[in-house]
Amino acid sequence: DYRNIRRLRDDHPDLIMILLEQNYRSTQTILDAAQAVIRQNADRTEKALFTQRGAGLKITVHEAYDQDAEARFVIDTIAELAAQDGVSPGGCAVMYRTNAQSRALEDAFIRAGLPYRLVGATRFYARREIKDVIAFLRLIHNPADSVSMARVINVPLRGIGQKTIETLESAVRRSGIPIYEALKAPPADLGSRAVRALASFRESLENWIAMREVLNVAQLIDRVLQDSGYADYLRDGTEEGEDRWANVLELRNVAADYADMPLADFLAEVALVSDVDNLDEDADAPTLLTLHSAKGLEFPVVFLTGLEEGLLPHSRSFDDPDQMAEERRLMYVGLTRAKDRLY
């Protein structure tokens, strides 16, 4: 807690303060920019950071049309730096405020066939909540998909316990019919509560299947989130819950971009970008990470992405001066990770 510094001074008025103002990492241009940001914070000790590295290159500011255009700019710039200036791709870092923002960047790298490293997070399409929503969609596309059925039949919890699922699977193995068909005529040895829960789930699934012909994928996601209670299940009042919800909203954004695409084609598209088994983790690859994960690290080249109201600074900080000060500290961290080039 940065306020401990202030309390220390209050408790010890005769304290001698020695400012460590020489920076050995960044150029003076980068330090000046970082100081211009952090200077807006009240209750801080003013420092005049200096370096013997010289002014260095100017900071590049690029305005992109949207996050996908921004991701393409990042990839094109890294390729250009590698080809023309001999910059190692592994010396480049791409930073953002929230984990959900990695999606557009990951997609761009995968489509370009380029490796990347993701620090402090799971790859977007491997995140639990993304796999859940895609499992719902796969089930709507193909109700006989037993893997997707097993994933979401009791998510959120709807009274279909492990024992019920095992009984159902056993009946399916004996009869050789798909699990979806078994939902229509549940095994006789199931209790009435389990039978009611299975009937309710089957009814929801049948409704969604009927809607897939009239709704686009984004609208279908909205219905599933609402009817299943998945939105309330994720948004449990914790910060982690909000982060997971942001990931789901990002998947919905992707679906909205493919509004005219049939569900089957959308799922094929998602399968393409989520299949990253062939990415070389040990390659000389750029690092993708949140600003929170960036503390203590340094890179020759840094891209700070998503600098817009609501992302950085985050919407949760708008009415809270302390939170806004924390957003500036995060921005300061991002700026001062760069040694030579800053975008």
C-alpha positions as CSV (number, residue, x, y, z in Angstrom):
1,D,0.0,0.0,0.0
2,Y,1.7,3.2,-1.2
3,R,0.1,5.1,1.7
4,N,2.5,3.4,4.1
5,I,5.2,5.7,2.7
6,R,3.2,8.7,3.7
7,R,2.4,7.2,7.2
8,L,6.1,6.6,7.7
9,R,6.9,10.3,7.0
10,D,4.1,11.3,9.4
11,D,5.4,9.1,12.2
12,H,9.1,10.1,11.7
13,P,9.2,13.9,10.8
14,D,13.1,13.8,11.0
15,L,13.2,11.1,8.3
16,I,16.0,11.7,5.7
17,M,14.7,10.9,2.2
18,I,17.0,9.9,-0.6
19,L,15.4,9.9,-4.1
20,L,16.6,7.3,-6.5
21,E,16.1,9.2,-9.7
22,Q,18.5,7.7,-12.2
23,N,16.9,5.1,-14.5
24,Y,19.0,2.5,-16.3
25,R,16.3,1.0,-18.5
26,S,14.4,3.5,-20.6
27,T,15.2,6.4,-22.8
28,Q,14.6,10.0,-21.6
29,T,11.6,10.4,-24.0
30,I,9.9,7.4,-22.4
31,L,10.7,8.6,-18.8
32,D,9.3,12.1,-19.6
33,A,6.0,10.5,-20.9
34,A,5.7,8.3,-17.8
35,Q,6.3,11.2,-15.5
36,A,3.7,13.3,-17.3
37,V,1.1,10.6,-16.5
38,I,2.0,9.9,-12.9
39,R,2.4,13.6,-12.1
40,Q,-1.5,13.8,-12.2
41,N,-1.6,11.7,-9.0
42,A,-1.9,13.7,-5.7
43,D,0.0,12.8,-2.6
44,R,3.1,11.5,-4.3
45,T,6.8,12.5,-4.0
46,E,7.9,14.4,-7.1
47,K,10.9,12.8,-8.7
48,A,12.9,14.0,-11.8
49,L,13.8,10.7,-13.5
50,F,16.9,10.9,-15.7
51,T,19.0,8.5,-17.7
52,Q,22.3,8.5,-19.4
53,R,20.8,6.7,-22.4
54,G,19.8,9.9,-24.2
55,A,16.5,11.0,-25.6
56,G,16.0,8.0,-27.9
57,L,13.3,7.5,-30.4
58,K,10.0,9.3,-30.3
59,I,6.9,7.5,-29.0
60,T,4.6,6.2,-31.8
61,V,0.9,6.9,-31.4
62,H,-1.3,4.8,-33.7
63,E,-5.1,5.2,-33.9
64,A,-6.8,2.0,-35.1
65,Y,-10.3,1.5,-36.3
66,D,-11.0,-1.3,-33.9
67,Q,-9.2,-4.0,-31.8
68,D,-8.7,-6.3,-34.9
69,A,-7.1,-3.5,-36.9
70,E,-5.0,-2.7,-33.8
71,A,-3.9,-6.3,-33.6
72,R,-2.9,-6.3,-37.3
73,F,-0.9,-3.1,-36.8
74,V,1.0,-4.7,-33.9
75,I,1.9,-7.8,-36.0
76,D,2.8,-5.8,-39.1
77,T,5.0,-3.5,-37.0
78,I,6.8,-6.4,-35.2
79,A,7.4,-8.0,-38.7
80,E,8.8,-4.7,-40.0
81,L,11.1,-4.2,-37.0
82,A,12.4,-7.7,-37.4
83,A,13.0,-7.3,-41.1
84,Q,14.4,-3.8,-41.2
85,D,15.9,-3.1,-37.8
86,G,17.0,-6.6,-36.7
87,V,14.7,-6.4,-33.7
88,S,14.1,-9.9,-32.1
89,P,10.3,-10.7,-31.9
90,G,11.0,-12.1,-28.5
91,G,12.1,-8.6,-27.4
92,C,8.6,-7.3,-28.1
93,A,5.8,-7.1,-25.5
94,V,2.1,-6.4,-26.2
95,M,0.3,-5.1,-23.0
96,Y,-3.4,-4.5,-22.2
97,R,-5.6,-3.7,-19.2
98,T,-7.9,-6.8,-19.1
99,N,-7.5,-10.5,-20.0
100,A,-10.4,-10.3,-22.4
101,Q,-8.4,-8.0,-24.7
102,S,-6.0,-10.8,-25.5
103,R,-8.6,-12.4,-27.8
104,A,-8.1,-10.1,-30.8
105,L,-4.3,-10.3,-30.5
106,E,-4.3,-14.1,-30.2
107,D,-6.6,-14.5,-33.2
108,A,-4.3,-12.2,-35.3
109,F,-1.2,-14.1,-34.4
110,I,-2.8,-17.5,-35.0
111,R,-4.2,-16.4,-38.4
112,A,-0.8,-15.1,-39.4
113,G,0.7,-18.4,-38.3
114,L,3.0,-16.7,-35.8
115,P,3.9,-18.0,-32.4
116,Y,3.3,-15.9,-29.2
117,R,3.7,-16.3,-25.5
118,L,0.8,-15.5,-23.1
119,V,1.9,-14.6,-19.6
120,G,-0.2,-15.0,-16.5
121,A,-3.3,-16.2,-18.2
122,T,-4.9,-19.1,-20.1
123,R,-5.3,-18.8,-23.9
124,F,-8.6,-17.1,-24.7
125,Y,-10.4,-20.1,-26.2
126,A,-9.1,-22.4,-23.4
127,R,-10.7,-20.3,-20.6
128,R,-13.4,-22.2,-18.7
129,E,-16.3,-19.8,-19.5
130,I,-15.4,-19.6,-23.2
131,K,-15.4,-23.4,-23.4
132,D,-18.7,-23.5,-21.6
133,V,-20.5,-21.1,-24.0
134,I,-19.0,-22.8,-27.1
135,A,-20.1,-26.2,-25.7
136,F,-23.7,-24.8,-25.5
137,L,-23.4,-23.7,-29.1
138,R,-22.0,-27.0,-30.2
139,L,-24.9,-28.8,-28.5
140,I,-27.4,-26.6,-30.3
141,H,-25.7,-27.4,-33.6
142,N,-25.4,-31.1,-32.8
143,P,-27.5,-32.4,-29.9
144,A,-25.7,-35.8,-30.2
145,D,-22.4,-34.2,-29.1
146,S,-21.9,-36.1,-25.9
147,V,-18.7,-34.2,-24.9
148,S,-20.4,-30.9,-25.0
149,M,-23.5,-32.3,-23.3
150,A,-21.4,-33.6,-20.4
151,R,-19.7,-30.2,-20.0
152,V,-22.9,-28.1,-19.7
153,I,-25.7,-30.4,-18.6
154,N,-25.2,-29.2,-15.0
155,V,-23.7,-25.8,-15.7
156,P,-24.9,-23.7,-13.9
157,L,-25.9,-26.1,-11.2
158,R,-29.5,-27.3,-12.0
159,G,-29.8,-30.4,-9.8
160,I,-28.3,-32.9,-12.3
161,G,-25.7,-34.5,-10.1
162,Q,-22.8,-36.8,-11.0
163,K,-24.9,-39.9,-10.0
164,T,-27.7,-38.9,-12.4
165,I,-25.2,-38.3,-15.2
166,E,-23.5,-41.7,-14.7
167,T,-27.0,-43.4,-14.7
168,L,-27.8,-41.6,-17.9
169,E,-24.5,-42.5,-19.6
170,S,-24.9,-46.1,-18.5
171,A,-28.4,-46.2,-20.1
172,V,-26.9,-44.6,-23.3
173,R,-24.2,-47.3,-23.5
174,R,-26.8,-50.1,-23.1
175,S,-29.2,-48.7,-25.7
176,G,-26.7,-47.2,-28.1
177,I,-28.8,-44.1,-28.6
178,P,-27.3,-40.5,-28.3
179,I,-27.6,-38.9,-24.8
180,Y,-30.0,-36.3,-26.2
181,E,-32.5,-39.0,-27.1
182,A,-32.1,-40.5,-23.6
183,L,-33.2,-37.2,-22.1
184,K,-36.6,-37.7,-23.7
185,A,-37.0,-41.0,-21.9
186,P,-34.8,-41.0,-18.8
187,P,-33.9,-44.3,-17.1
188,A,-36.6,-45.6,-14.7
189,D,-34.2,-45.8,-11.8
190,L,-33.8,-42.0,-11.6
191,G,-35.5,-40.1,-8.9
192,S,-38.4,-37.7,-9.7
193,R,-36.2,-34.6,-8.9
194,A,-33.5,-35.7,-11.4
195,V,-36.1,-36.5,-14.0
196,R,-37.7,-33.0,-13.6
197,A,-34.2,-31.4,-13.9
198,L,-33.4,-33.4,-17.0
199,A,-36.8,-32.5,-18.6
200,S,-36.2,-28.8,-17.9
201,F,-32.8,-28.9,-19.5
202,R,-34.1,-30.8,-22.5
203,E,-36.9,-28.2,-22.9
204,S,-34.3,-25.3,-22.9
205,L,-32.2,-27.2,-25.4
206,E,-35.1,-27.8,-27.7
207,N,-36.0,-24.1,-27.6
208,W,-32.5,-23.1,-28.5
209,I,-32.4,-25.6,-31.4
210,A,-35.7,-24.1,-32.7
211,M,-34.2,-20.6,-32.4
212,R,-31.0,-21.4,-34.3
213,E,-32.8,-20.9,-37.6
214,V,-34.2,-17.5,-36.8
215,L,-31.5,-15.9,-34.6
216,N,-27.9,-15.1,-35.5
217,V,-25.0,-16.5,-33.4
218,A,-24.7,-13.4,-31.1
219,Q,-28.5,-13.4,-30.4
220,L,-28.3,-17.2,-29.8
221,I,-25.6,-16.6,-27.2
222,D,-27.7,-13.9,-25.5
223,R,-30.6,-16.4,-25.2
224,V,-28.5,-19.1,-23.8
225,L,-26.9,-16.8,-21.3
226,Q,-30.3,-15.5,-20.2
227,D,-32.3,-18.8,-20.2
228,S,-29.6,-20.9,-18.5
229,G,-28.8,-18.3,-15.8
230,Y,-25.1,-18.5,-16.9
231,A,-24.7,-14.7,-16.7
232,D,-25.8,-14.6,-13.1
233,Y,-23.7,-17.7,-12.4
234,L,-20.5,-15.9,-13.6
235,R,-21.3,-12.4,-12.2
236,D,-21.0,-13.5,-8.6
237,G,-19.9,-10.1,-7.3
238,T,-16.2,-10.9,-7.4
239,E,-13.6,-9.2,-9.6
240,E,-12.8,-12.6,-11.1
241,G,-16.4,-13.0,-12.0
242,E,-16.4,-9.7,-13.8
243,D,-13.3,-10.7,-15.7
244,R,-14.9,-14.0,-16.7
245,W,-18.0,-12.1,-17.8
246,A,-15.8,-9.7,-19.9
247,N,-14.4,-12.8,-21.7
248,V,-17.9,-14.0,-22.5
249,L,-18.8,-10.5,-23.8
250,E,-15.7,-10.6,-26.0
251,L,-16.8,-13.9,-27.5
252,R,-20.2,-12.4,-28.1
253,N,-18.4,-9.5,-29.9
254,V,-16.7,-12.1,-32.2
255,A,-20.1,-13.6,-32.9
256,A,-21.5,-10.2,-33.7
257,D,-18.7,-9.7,-36.3
258,Y,-19.9,-12.9,-38.0
259,A,-23.6,-12.0,-37.8
260,D,-24.4,-13.3,-41.3
261,M,-22.6,-16.6,-40.7
262,P,-24.5,-19.9,-40.0
263,L,-23.8,-21.5,-36.6
264,A,-21.9,-24.3,-38.2
265,D,-19.5,-21.9,-40.0
266,F,-19.0,-19.9,-36.8
267,L,-18.0,-23.0,-34.9
268,A,-15.6,-24.0,-37.7
269,E,-14.1,-20.5,-37.5
270,V,-13.7,-20.8,-33.7
271,A,-12.1,-24.2,-34.0
272,L,-9.6,-22.8,-36.5
273,V,-8.3,-20.1,-34.1
274,S,-8.6,-22.2,-30.9
275,D,-6.5,-25.0,-32.3
276,V,-3.0,-23.8,-31.2
277,D,-1.4,-27.2,-30.6
278,N,1.1,-26.4,-33.4
279,L,2.4,-23.2,-31.8
280,D,6.0,-23.4,-30.8
281,E,6.2,-22.3,-27.1
282,D,10.0,-22.0,-27.3
283,A,10.1,-19.9,-30.4
284,D,11.5,-16.4,-30.5
285,A,8.0,-15.0,-29.9
286,P,6.4,-11.7,-28.7
287,T,4.9,-11.8,-25.2
288,L,1.2,-10.9,-24.6
289,L,0.4,-9.9,-21.0
290,T,-1.8,-7.6,-18.8
291,L,-0.3,-4.5,-17.2
292,H,-0.7,-6.2,-13.8
293,S,1.5,-9.1,-15.0
294,A,4.1,-6.7,-16.4
295,K,5.4,-5.4,-13.1
296,G,9.2,-6.0,-12.8
297,L,9.7,-7.0,-16.4
298,E,11.4,-5.1,-19.3
299,F,11.4,-5.3,-23.1
300,P,13.2,-3.4,-25.9
301,V,9.9,-2.8,-27.6
302,V,6.5,-2.3,-25.9
303,F,3.0,-1.9,-27.4
304,L,0.4,-0.5,-25.1
305,T,-3.0,-1.5,-26.6
306,G,-6.6,-0.6,-25.9
307,L,-5.9,2.9,-24.6
308,E,-9.5,4.1,-24.6
309,E,-12.0,5.3,-22.0
310,G,-13.6,2.3,-20.3
311,L,-10.6,0.0,-20.9
312,L,-7.7,2.1,-19.7
313,P,-8.7,3.9,-17.6
314,H,-11.1,1.1,-16.7
315,S,-14.8,2.0,-16.4
316,R,-14.8,1.0,-12.7
317,S,-12.4,3.9,-12.0
318,F,-14.5,6.8,-13.4
319,D,-16.1,7.9,-10.2
320,D,-13.3,6.9,-7.8
321,P,-10.2,9.2,-7.6
322,D,-8.3,6.4,-5.8
323,Q,-9.1,3.9,-8.5
324,M,-8.2,6.5,-11.2
325,A,-4.8,7.0,-9.5
326,E,-4.3,3.3,-9.6
327,E,-5.1,3.3,-13.3
328,R,-2.4,5.9,-13.8
329,R,0.1,3.8,-11.8
330,L,-0.7,0.9,-14.2
331,M,-0.2,3.1,-17.2
332,Y,3.1,4.3,-15.6
333,V,4.2,0.6,-15.2
334,G,3.4,-0.1,-18.8
335,L,5.3,2.9,-20.2
336,T,8.4,2.2,-18.1
337,R,8.6,-1.5,-19.2
338,A,10.0,-0.2,-22.6
339,K,13.7,0.2,-23.0
340,D,14.0,1.6,-26.6
341,R,10.7,1.7,-28.5
342,L,7.2,2.5,-27.3
343,Y,3.9,2.3,-29.3
